[in-house]
Amino acid sequence: MSDQAVLTEIKNGVAAVTLNQPDSLNALSIEMVKGLTRTMHELKHDASVRAVILTGSGRAFCAGGNIKGFSNVTTAAGGRKYMQDHTDFLKDLAQMEKPVIAAVNGHAVGAGFSIALACDFIIASHHSKFALGFHKLGLVPDLGGLYHLPRFVGMARAKELAFSDRTLSSTEAKEYGICLEVVEAERLLERAHELAATFAASPTIAIGLAKSILNQSFESSLEDTLRQEAMVQGIAFTTEDHKEGVRAFLEKDKPTFTGTYS
């Protein structure tokens, strides 16, 4: 499964997805959006994939939207259609019921920052930078940036970053809770694969069910969450991973999870 603008390699249950237009700092070209849309849809439904890594080739993770193409948008309806064409992959990325790790290897700017925020975890290299960047173009943060950023940093900090377009270093991003870890550049993909391997060996279905509730937790009441937990726990009880976990616990053994139902 590959595309010129988006490359995918699947090994041992981990899908490594690379944005592959380094000459443009992996800005979102039409080809890249099409590649991401196809790739995320396929990975979402591929039961053999139990964790995903998203990174960029070259010096940047993703430099955001293709600014040269903005001049083609001349009406509000055209702008809305432009954005709608970009949202399918983002929804599949954010709602995928398996862990997704952004390995940010350089600048994550504008839509690139939003894409990283849509992942479950961000691991960044020391020289990475993060910025919304829309303010300078007279635009509004998009691709879910206004949804995910407050969940990482709180509302006041999210407003400050959105209104000022201030650039964050990787160290600041970690202090704000945006990055899970910051590592040396040469260790970035190695660390991302270590974390992904841990998730790939975990009970995939249970993780996906928990993620589906966590993604809604800010909008749900306690009663809603308790009801959702009961529903998904009923599903989790039917999995082979649950049976394997109980067996391993009783036999004082290490479980081998397969991510399958009974």
C-alpha positions as CSV (number, residue, x, y, z in Angstrom):
1,M,0.0,0.0,0.0
2,S,1.8,3.1,-1.2
3,D,1.4,6.4,-3.0
4,Q,4.0,8.8,-4.4
5,A,3.0,11.5,-1.9
6,V,2.2,9.1,1.0
7,L,4.2,6.0,1.7
8,T,3.1,3.1,3.9
9,E,5.0,0.2,5.3
10,I,3.3,-2.4,7.5
11,K,5.4,-4.7,9.6
12,N,4.5,-6.7,12.8
13,G,1.2,-5.0,13.2
14,V,2.6,-1.5,12.9
15,A,1.8,0.8,9.9
16,A,4.5,3.5,9.3
17,V,3.0,6.2,7.2
18,T,5.3,8.9,5.7
19,L,4.3,12.2,4.1
20,N,6.6,12.1,1.2
21,Q,6.9,15.5,-0.6
22,P,10.0,16.9,1.2
23,D,10.7,19.5,-1.4
24,S,7.6,21.3,-0.3
25,L,8.1,20.5,3.3
26,N,5.2,18.0,3.0
27,A,2.6,20.7,2.5
28,L,-0.8,19.3,1.7
29,S,-0.9,19.0,-2.0
30,I,-3.9,17.5,-3.8
31,E,-1.9,14.2,-4.3
32,M,-1.0,14.1,-0.6
33,V,-4.6,14.7,0.5
34,K,-5.8,11.9,-1.8
35,G,-3.1,9.6,-0.6
36,L,-3.9,10.3,3.1
37,T,-7.6,9.8,2.5
38,R,-7.1,6.4,0.9
39,T,-4.4,5.3,3.4
40,M,-6.3,6.3,6.5
41,H,-9.4,4.6,5.3
42,E,-7.5,1.4,4.6
43,L,-5.7,1.4,7.9
44,K,-8.8,2.1,9.8
45,H,-10.4,-1.1,8.5
46,D,-7.3,-3.3,8.4
47,A,-7.5,-5.6,11.4
48,S,-3.8,-6.7,10.9
49,V,-2.8,-3.1,11.7
50,R,-2.7,-2.6,15.5
51,A,-0.8,0.7,15.8
52,V,0.1,3.5,13.4
53,I,3.0,5.9,13.1
54,L,2.7,9.1,11.1
55,T,5.8,11.1,10.1
56,G,7.3,13.3,7.4
57,S,10.2,12.8,5.1
58,G,13.0,15.4,4.9
59,R,13.2,18.5,7.2
60,A,9.5,18.9,8.1
61,F,6.6,16.9,9.5
62,C,4.1,19.0,7.5
63,A,4.2,22.7,6.6
64,G,0.4,23.0,6.4
65,G,-1.8,23.7,3.5
66,N,-0.7,24.4,-0.1
67,I,-0.8,28.2,0.1
68,K,-0.2,28.6,-3.7
69,G,-3.6,26.8,-4.2
70,F,-5.4,29.3,-1.9
71,S,-5.7,31.8,-4.8
72,N,-8.1,29.4,-6.5
73,V,-10.6,29.8,-3.7
74,T,-12.6,32.9,-4.5
75,T,-16.0,32.4,-2.8
76,A,-17.2,31.2,0.7
77,A,-18.8,28.2,-0.9
78,G,-15.5,27.4,-2.7
79,G,-13.6,27.7,0.6
80,R,-16.1,25.4,2.4
81,K,-15.8,22.8,-0.4
82,Y,-12.0,23.1,-0.3
83,M,-12.1,22.3,3.4
84,Q,-14.6,19.5,3.1
85,D,-12.3,17.8,0.6
86,H,-9.6,17.7,3.3
87,T,-11.6,16.4,6.3
88,D,-12.2,12.7,5.4
89,F,-8.7,11.6,6.2
90,L,-8.6,13.7,9.4
91,K,-11.7,12.1,10.7
92,D,-10.4,8.6,9.9
93,L,-7.1,9.5,11.6
94,A,-8.7,10.9,14.8
95,Q,-11.4,8.2,15.1
96,M,-9.3,5.2,14.2
97,E,-9.8,2.6,17.0
98,K,-6.1,1.9,17.3
99,P,-3.2,4.0,18.7
100,V,-1.7,6.6,16.4
101,I,1.7,8.2,17.1
102,A,2.9,11.3,15.3
103,A,6.6,11.3,15.0
104,V,7.3,15.0,14.4
105,N,10.7,15.3,12.8
106,G,10.7,19.0,12.1
107,H,8.2,21.8,11.7
108,A,4.5,21.0,12.2
109,V,2.8,24.2,11.1
110,G,-0.8,25.2,10.3
111,A,-2.7,22.1,9.1
112,G,0.4,20.1,9.9
113,F,0.1,21.0,13.6
114,S,-3.6,20.1,13.4
115,I,-2.8,16.7,11.9
116,A,-0.3,16.0,14.7
117,L,-2.9,17.0,17.3
118,A,-5.4,14.5,15.8
119,C,-3.0,11.7,16.7
120,D,-3.1,10.1,20.1
121,F,0.5,10.9,20.9
122,I,3.2,13.2,19.6
123,I,6.8,12.3,19.9
124,A,9.0,15.2,18.7
125,S,12.7,15.7,17.9
126,H,14.5,18.4,19.8
127,H,14.6,20.7,16.8
128,S,10.8,20.4,16.0
129,K,8.6,23.5,16.0
130,F,4.9,23.9,16.3
131,A,2.7,26.8,15.2
132,L,-0.9,27.2,14.0
133,G,0.2,29.8,11.5
134,F,-3.3,30.7,10.3
135,H,-3.4,34.2,11.8
136,K,-0.7,35.4,9.5
137,L,-2.8,34.4,6.5
138,G,-6.0,35.9,7.8
139,L,-7.5,32.4,8.2
140,V,-9.0,30.3,11.0
141,P,-7.3,27.2,12.4
142,D,-8.8,24.1,10.7
143,L,-8.5,20.3,10.3
144,G,-9.7,19.9,13.9
145,G,-7.1,22.2,15.4
146,L,-9.7,24.2,17.3
147,Y,-11.1,20.9,18.6
148,H,-8.0,19.1,19.7
149,L,-5.7,21.9,20.9
150,P,-7.9,22.9,23.9
151,R,-7.9,19.2,24.9
152,F,-4.1,19.3,25.1
153,V,-3.5,22.7,26.6
154,G,-6.7,24.1,28.0
155,M,-8.9,26.8,26.6
156,A,-7.0,29.9,27.6
157,R,-3.7,28.6,26.3
158,A,-5.4,27.4,23.1
159,K,-6.8,30.8,22.5
160,E,-3.5,32.4,23.1
161,L,-1.8,30.2,20.6
162,A,-4.5,30.6,18.0
163,F,-4.7,34.4,18.3
164,S,-1.0,35.0,18.5
165,D,0.3,32.4,16.0
166,R,3.3,32.0,18.4
167,T,5.8,29.3,17.5
168,L,6.5,26.7,20.2
169,S,9.8,24.8,20.5
170,S,9.6,21.1,21.2
171,T,10.5,21.8,24.8
172,E,7.7,24.2,25.2
173,A,5.3,21.8,23.5
174,K,6.2,19.1,26.0
175,E,5.7,21.5,28.9
176,Y,2.2,22.4,27.6
177,G,1.3,18.7,27.3
178,I,1.3,18.6,23.5
179,C,4.3,16.3,23.2
180,L,4.4,13.0,25.1
181,E,8.2,12.9,24.6
182,V,11.0,14.9,23.1
183,V,14.0,12.9,21.8
184,E,17.1,13.4,19.7
185,A,16.4,13.4,16.0
186,E,18.3,10.2,15.3
187,R,16.2,8.4,18.0
188,L,12.8,9.7,16.8
189,L,11.6,6.9,14.6
190,E,13.2,4.3,16.8
191,R,11.3,5.6,19.8
192,A,8.1,5.8,17.9
193,H,8.4,2.2,16.8
194,E,9.2,1.1,20.3
195,L,6.0,2.7,21.5
196,A,4.0,1.4,18.6
197,A,5.3,-2.1,19.2
198,T,4.1,-2.0,22.7
199,F,0.6,-1.0,21.6
200,A,0.6,-3.6,18.8
201,A,1.2,-6.3,21.4
202,S,-1.7,-5.0,23.6
203,P,-5.4,-5.9,23.5
204,T,-6.3,-3.9,20.4
205,I,-10.0,-4.1,20.6
206,A,-10.1,-2.9,24.3
207,I,-7.8,0.0,23.4
208,G,-10.0,1.0,20.5
209,L,-13.1,0.9,22.6
210,A,-11.5,3.0,25.3
211,K,-10.3,5.5,22.8
212,S,-13.8,5.8,21.3
213,I,-15.1,6.9,24.7
214,L,-12.1,9.1,25.6
215,N,-12.6,11.0,22.3
216,Q,-16.1,12.0,23.5
217,S,-15.4,12.4,27.2
218,F,-15.3,16.2,27.2
219,E,-18.8,16.4,25.7
220,S,-20.2,13.5,27.8
221,S,-21.8,13.6,31.3
222,L,-20.7,11.1,33.9
223,E,-24.0,9.2,33.3
224,D,-23.3,9.2,29.6
225,T,-19.8,7.9,30.2
226,L,-20.9,5.2,32.6
227,R,-23.5,4.0,30.1
228,Q,-20.9,3.9,27.3
229,E,-18.4,2.1,29.5
230,A,-20.9,-0.6,30.3
231,M,-21.7,-1.0,26.6
232,V,-18.1,-1.3,25.5
233,Q,-17.2,-3.5,28.4
234,G,-19.9,-5.9,27.3
235,I,-18.1,-6.1,24.0
236,A,-14.7,-6.4,25.5
237,F,-15.9,-9.5,27.6
238,T,-16.5,-11.3,24.2
239,T,-12.9,-10.9,23.0
240,E,-10.2,-13.5,22.8
241,D,-7.9,-11.0,24.4
242,H,-10.1,-10.9,27.5
243,K,-10.0,-14.7,27.8
244,E,-6.2,-14.6,27.2
245,G,-5.7,-11.9,29.9
246,V,-7.7,-13.9,32.5
247,R,-5.8,-17.1,31.6
248,A,-2.4,-15.4,31.9
249,F,-3.4,-13.7,35.2
250,L,-4.6,-17.0,36.8
251,E,-1.6,-19.0,35.5
252,K,0.9,-16.2,36.3
253,D,1.9,-16.2,32.6
254,K,2.6,-13.4,30.1
255,P,-0.5,-12.8,27.9
256,T,-0.3,-13.0,24.1
257,F,-3.0,-10.7,22.7
258,T,-4.2,-11.1,19.1
259,G,-6.8,-8.4,18.8
260,T,-9.6,-10.7,17.9
261,Y,-13.2,-11.5,19.1
262,S,-14.3,-15.0,20.3
